[in-house]
């Protein structure tokens, strides 16, 4: 909707995706700007910085074909808003919420600010409900809980997109007849990646419950900064107005952060670690913290952002800061991937900090916490023994150490590894965990109770 506002003719300068406008008055930070090119084409922009007489504007459509003398800008007096409607499910949009599927604009009178509304922490409800993804290495060892934010830490060439699509197809609540709506946001990805997700959702039949926001690699990089916020704005509407359970998948957060660094550099901001702006933490938190549940509301938002770690470095600023904000991480391991294990979920660096609250009696199964703990402990020893074997040779290991090596192989090949379209129940995953533990002597299973051993190990 076009809103009247003061129009300014001419720019001071153009620097990358930024316009510098002088002689303005009454302009606010984050305000939306209509930019008209010399040929009459209209593009949207947003105020990044402002003083009493000057403003810096980022242009979502890029600054190609703009000129200092003949470009016109109109400040329209509000922040960026996107449509919010249940009718957006089954549709594809660009990063600004405009249709990208050739279908008409969304017919709704409800437009919402992309930054969302502040949530009183007191009104948040603690996440406790187990989400079954059908992937044993997640359900059994790194449980996803409704309302949680659990990122996937990956690397270039690893199958994070296939895993995210599998989770989107299979995610369900055990004790409630509820299906998830899926809001998917992609920033800076190639067309074939976006096409993979579209095809996966269509073939599995969930496409009617999916809203997609795509800012592809050939789209202006500045649009990537808005894409996840547009997606989360729709997710908040679906969860807290339509009482739906929404799974938000965002890929790739590394591309988002690269765009943030590009804009910060163009604004001549003082860089922090590896050139990223010092406010990277708070910027990421402003998106991650939009996940959760609210008291008195049936709906929920569960987030699974995907980020590719540069050079597989988990201490890089992006995964490092993400780990502080979120409630755990699913880490993909290149060594497992090279062994042909899918999904290559690393056994030790992966964790879910809310797992303890979503499993056990009345949620999954009574023995789940102890089985997961025992598997972690045994697999940790496997890693130590493999390191020792690489030095002294496997033939020099003790008989017990060789049993641990056998356990490690069975755990990776039978419990962690599964087919891409294999949907395992939590009961099946637990039984497979017990089968792997039976390789070890009973005396080594210190984290399991006698009753559990009698029921599952001795049987």
N, C-alpha and C positions, 0 to 999 in steps of 0.2 A: 504494500500500500504506500503510495507516494504521499509524503507529508511536506507541506510548504516550509521553506526555510530560506535563509539568506544565501545567495549564490555568489561565489567569488571567482573572478576571471583571472587566470594566470597563476603560476607557481614560482616560488623562489628557486627551487632546484628539484631534481629527481635523482634518487640514489637507490639503485636496485628496485625492490618492491615498495619503496617509501617515497612519499611526496612531502615536501616542506612548503607550507603555506604561511604567508605573513599577512598582517593587516586585518586579522580576524578579531571577533569579539563574541563573548557569550557562548564559547564552545566548551564542551565538557569532555573529560577523559572517557574513552570507550564508546563515544558517540559514533553513530553510523553516518557515513558520508556517501553521497552519490557523485561519482566522478564521470564526467562527460568528455569523451575524447574529441579531438578536432574533427573527426568524421561523423560525430553524433552518437557513437556507441556509448551506452551507459554501463558502468561497472560499480560495484560496491566497494567501499573502503571502511576503515575503522580508525578512530583517533588513538594513537599509541602514546602520545605525549602532548602536553598543551601548556602554554603560558597565557598571559593576558592578551598577547597580540600575535602569537604564532602557534602552529600545530604541526605535528608529524602524523601523517596518515599512511597506513598500510593498505595497499590495494589488492583485493582478493583475486581479481582477474589478471594481475600482472600489469606492468607499466609500459609494455610495448606499444608503440604508435602514439604515446603521449608526448606533448611538448610543453615547455615552460610557458610559452606565450599564449597558446590557444586552448589549453585545458581548463575546464570549468569544474568547480567543486561546490556541492551544496550540503551543508550540515543539517540533518533532519531532526535533531533534538531528542533522540532516544538511542538506546543500545541495540545491539543486534538481536533480533528475535527470529525464531523458527516456528513453523506450524507444529502443533501437537494434536494428534488424533489417532484413534484406534484404526482408522482407515489407512494409515500409513503402513500397516503390516502388509507384507506381500509386495512392497514397492521398493524402488531403488532411487536414491537421491544423491546429489553431490554434497560436498562438505558444508554447504550453506543451507541445506534442506530444500533445494530446488529439484524438481523431478529430473531424473536422468534416464528414465525408462521409456520415454516417448509418450507417457500418459499425461492427462491434465494435472494442473495444480491441485493440491489437496483442498477440499472444500471444508474449511473449519474457521470458526471465529476465534479460536483459541491459539494465540501466538504467545510464545514464552521466551524470556531472556535466556540466551545460551549459557549464562553463568549460573543458572539455577537460583534457588532461594536458600538463605541460610537455615540450617537445621539446628534446633536447640539440642545439644548433646544429651540433655536429660530425657528427651522424648525418644531417644533411640532404644530399640529393643535388642538385647544381646543375641547374636546368631547362635542357633543350636540345632537346627534341623538338617539332618544328613541328606546330601544330594548324591544320588548314585549316578556316576558317569559311565558305568559299564567298563571302565579301564581299571584293572586290578592294581597297578602300581600307584594309582591315585586313590581309589576307594579303600584299599587295604592299608596303605602306608602314609598317604598324604591327603586325608579326607577333605573334600570340599563341603562347606557348610553354607546353607542359604543365608544370603546377606553378606558373605565374605568377599574380600578382594584377594584373589590368589593368582599372581602373575605366572607366566611361563617364561623362563629364562632360556634362550636358545642361542644358536649360532648360525652363521650362513651355511646353507645347504642341509640343515637338519629339518626333520619333518614336523615343525611346529604347526604349520597350517593344517596338515592332515589330522593332527591330534585335536586342534581346536574345532575342526569340522566334525570329528567323531564325538566330541563332548556335546556339541550343539545338537547332533542327531539323537543322542542317547540319554541326555540328562533328564532325571526324573526324581520326584519325591516318593519315598517308599510307602508312607502311610496316608498319603493324600492323593486323590484322583485329580491331579493338577498337571497341566502341560505348561512348559515354559514358552513365553514369547522371547524371541531372540532379537537383540539389536546389535548389528554388526557394523563396525567402523573400520575403514582401511585408509591409512595415510601413506602416500608415497610408494605404494606397491605397484608392481607391473600389472598389466591387463590380464595376463594369464593367471595370476594369483587371484584376482577378483573373479575371473571366470570360473576358476576351480571352486570357490565357495558358492557361487550362484548355482553351478551344476550340481554340487553336492547337496545343497538344500532342495533343489528341484527333484532330484532322483530319490531322495529320502522322504519326500512329501511334506517337509516342514516349511517349505518356502512361503506358505500362506501365513505363517506365524513369525516371519522374519522381516525386519526393516533394515535396509542396507544404506550406509552412507559411505560413498566412495570418493576419495581424492587421490587420483592415480599419479603415477610417477611423472607423467607429462602435464599434469595440472600445475598451476602456480603453487610454489612451495608454501606461500603464506596461508593458503587455504587449509593446510594441514593443521594449523593452530586452532581452527574453529571446528574441524570435523568431529573430534571426540566429544566436544562440548555439545554440539548439535545432537549427537547420538544419545548422550546422557540426559539431555533435556527431554527427549521423547521417552526415554526409559523411566524417568521420574514421573511423567504424566501417566504412563501405562501402569506403573506400580502403585502410585499413591492416589490416583484418581479413578483408575479402572480396576484396581485391586488385582492386578496380574503379577505373576512371578517372572521377572525379567532377567535373562542372562545376557550380559553385555560383553562382547568380545571385541577387543581393540588391537589392531595390528597396523603398523609396527611402531611402538613407542619410541624406538631409536630414531626413526624418520621424523617423528614429531619433534624430538629434542634437537635434531640437526637443524630443523627449520627455526626453532627458537634461538639457537646459537647464531644462525644467519641473520635474523632480524636484530639481535642484540649487537652484533658486529656492525651492521649498517647504522645503528644508532650510536655507535662509538661508546658503548657501555664498557665499563671495566670488567674484563673477563675473570672467571674463577677457574676451577680445575678443568684442564684440557680445553679451555676456551669457552666453556659453557657459562651462562650468566649466573651470578650469585644467587638469584631467586629461583633456580631450577627446582629446589626442594619444595618450596611453597607452591610453585606452579603445578608440579605433579600432584601434590597433596590436594589442590583445589579440584582435581578430577577424581583421584582415587577415593577421596572421602565422600563422594556422592553415592557410594554403594551403601547398602545396609537395609535395616527394617525400622519402622516407626511404630510406636505404641498406638494401638487402636486402629491400625491399618492392616489389611490382610496381605497387601502386596509386598514385594521385596525386590531389591536390585543386587544381583551377584555379578561381580566383575572378574573377568579373566583377561587382563592385558597381556599382550605378547611383546617381548622385546628381544632383539638379536644383539648379543653382547659382542662388541667389537673385539676381534682376535680371541673370542671365547674368554674374555677377561671379566670374571665376576666382580672384581674390585673396581671396574670402570664406573665413573660417576652415575651413569643411568641405572644399571642394576643395583649399585650400592645404595643410592637414595631410595629407589623403589622398594628395596628390602626393608628399609627403616619404616616406610609408610604403610606397607601392606602387611597382611597376616600370613606370611610365609612365601614360598616360591616353589614351583615345579621346575627343576633344572634338568635340561636334556644333556646327555653325555655323548661326546663324539666317539669315545672308545666303544661304547655299547652299539652305537650306530654302525661303526665299522665292522662289528661282529655280526651285523644283520638283525639285531634286536629291534623290534618295533613294538611299542614306543620306547625310545631309549631314555627312559626316566632314570636319572642318577639316584642310587639308593641312599646315599649319605647326605649330600648337600641339600636335597629336597626336604621340605618340611611344611606342615600346615599347623600354625599356632593355635587354631581353633579346633583342631581334630579331637582333642580330649573331651570337648563339650558336645560333639556331634555323634559320638559312637558309644557302644556299650549297651547296657540294659535298656530295653524299651526304645532303642534307636536303631542299632544294627544287630549285634549279638553279644551275649555276655562275655565271650572270650576274646572279642575283637581287640580291646586295648592291650591285653597280654600277648596275643599273637603278634601284633604289630611291633611291640617292644622287643620280643624275642627275635623276630626276623631282623630288625635293625641291629641288635647286638651281635647276632651270628654273622650277618653280612659285613659288619665292621671288622670282625676278626678275619673273615675271608680276605679282605683287602690287605690286612697286615701280613697274612700268610703268603699271599701272592707276591707281595713285595719281597718277602724273605726268599721265596722260591726263585725269583729272578736273579738272586745273588748266589745261592748255594745249589740251586737245581732242585726240581720237584722230587727227584728220587731220594734226596737226603731228608725229606720231611718225615715227621713222626706219623704213625698210623692215624692218630687223631687229626693231625693237620691235613692229611690226605682226605679224610672224611669231610672236613670243612671245605676243601677245594671242590669236592663232589657236590656238596650242598650249594656252594656258590654257583656252579654251572647249572644245577637244576633250578635254582631260584631264578636265574636270569632267563633261562630258556623256556621254563614252564609257567612261572608266576608273572614276571615282568613282561615277557614277550607274549603277544597275542595278535590276532588278525585285525586289520583295520576296520572291518565291519562285524567284529565279534563283540557282542554285548553281554558281559558277564554280570551276573547278580552278585551281591556282596556275599551271599552264602557260598556261591561257587568259588569266589576269590579266597575266602577263608579256608575252604577245604583244600584248595591248591597250596595255600601257605602251610597247612598242616602236613600235606604230602611231602613238601620240601623239608620240613623240620624232622620228619621221620628218618632222614638220612643220618642225622646226628644221634649219638647215644642219649638215652633218657637223662643221664646224669649231667649233661651239658645244658639242659633246658631249665635254667634257674628262674626264669621270669614267668613261668606258667604254674598255676596251682595244681595240686595233686588231683583234685576233682577234674580239672580240664585235661590233664594228662590221661587219666583213666578213661574219660569219655572219647577223646579224639586220637590220642597217641597209641594207646594199648588196643584199641578196637581194630 
